[in-house]
Amino acid sequence: MPAVADLAGFPCFEVEFKKDGSLVNPGDEQGAAQFIKDRTLTDLLVFSHGWNNDMDDARKLYRNFFAKVRDQRANAGVGGRQFGVLAVLWPSKRFADQELIPGGNAAGMDSELPDEVLEDQIDRLKKGFSGEKGFFDREDAAAVLDEAKTLVPQLEGDPDARQRFVNLVRSLVQQRPGDVEDAAADFFTLPKDQSLKRLKFPANPPAPAGSAGPAAGIGGEIRRGIGNFFSGMKAAAERLLNYTTYYQMKERAGLVGRKGAYAVIRAIQVKNKDLRVHLIGHSFGGRLVTAAALGPDGGTPIRPSTMTLLQAAFSHYGFAENYDDGGTDGLFRRVLKEGRVAGPVLISHTSNDQAVGIAYPIASRLAGQAGAAFGDANDFFGGIGRNGAQKTPECAPPGVLLDVNNNYNFREEKVFNLRADVIQNHSDISRDEVAYALLKAVATT
């Protein structure tokens, strides 16, 4: 039974999706709608996790986060509301673990990435999520990755091996039209081993708030970041694999959002006409819930009351208007332009989040850019969880994630970029300040 009797004091229904956006349990669409109707809820909090290696990771995030929401109900002035939770589970994947942890030192700068690090990353990409055959959608992805693994020892000295490695990695995902916000065109079309040559040198993400420099982490620790202490072709191959992982996750998050999550939410609304729906997404879950708000072409908009994007992993031009000065709008521009969110949209962002920016410094390198701080607000390629929404006319003046009991001026159909330097890393979202801001937005509806 997917319904959870209690999640930090809230009734909760889990919905789990496959890679193609279909439900693992097809009856959950109507089951969730009836579950919510039986509990006479006023507000439904729909939360999607981002990258996780298993369902336990996602469920732990939900337990911790909603414990904070429970604790802040009285402070935010929503004590009279009857809340329930729709917990979205979907097959995602972490980036290479060594990319996200403290370690290393400046003495290791420019050293060669060990073969076993890259080989281990390839092995982990062969593993699936909650019973799936493997991470990538391609049916023979395991065989493709096995062949790529045999080329690892040859990457430094053999151009033919590098070209073959690149071709194999690119074949794991399919190019979609309109991919211009993250250098996908360069990823798919750069000839021979040019992509590895462009990625062989580190690209420093913007420095964390209060740090001494681009490679310094919280408390002055040196961080590996996106492989900042390795150069060469094997380090480039690791960055290329991380980019491919990013590309697969962004495609899947969009598909699950526009197809699966949208359909479940719509079924809930049909059976619960006065229910207020609030979308919450962390990391790639931010892309998922934004895609749900966009909905399928021709679909009835679900028009959630609020949307909160916590360290979201998509382009900072996702909501933008004419971001390239050539008339191009962001992929999710219609969500704002057509009023597909009825109330405020909150976006937490901080340079402390090293993980959310992994793909964007890589994108800058793939596009042949050079600079001291890749992925910041001045870079064409940057993450919304790092920089907030850019070139978006609906944005209110820049704000800050406030301490509990402070006042916000949240308004309908406005986007609020909240600099959240209290968040120490990508997963550090289960905080009183975050829950309080979310509930203050809910209180406006």
Secondary structure, DSSP 8 states (H G I E B T S, - for coil): --EEEEETTEEEEEEEB-TTS-BSSTTHHHHHHHHHHHTT-SEEEEEE--S-SSHHHHHHHHHHHHHHHHHHHHHHT-TT--EEEEEEE-------GGGSSB---GGGTTEE--HHHHHHHHHHHT--STT-S-SSSSTTHHHHHHHHHHTGGGTTT-HHHHHHHHHHHHTTS---TT--SS-HHHHHH--TTHHHHHHSS-------TT-SSTTB-GGG-BB-TTTTTEESHHHHHHHHHHHHHHHHHHHHHHHIIIIIIHHHHHHHHHH-TT-EEEEEEETHHHHHHHHHHH-STT------SEEEEES--SBTTTT-SSTTSSS---TTHHHHHTT-SSS-EEEEE-TT-SSTTSHHHHHHHHTT---SSTTSTTSSS-BHHHH---S-TTB-S-EE---TT------TT-EEEEE-TT--STTTT--HHHHHHHHHHHHT-
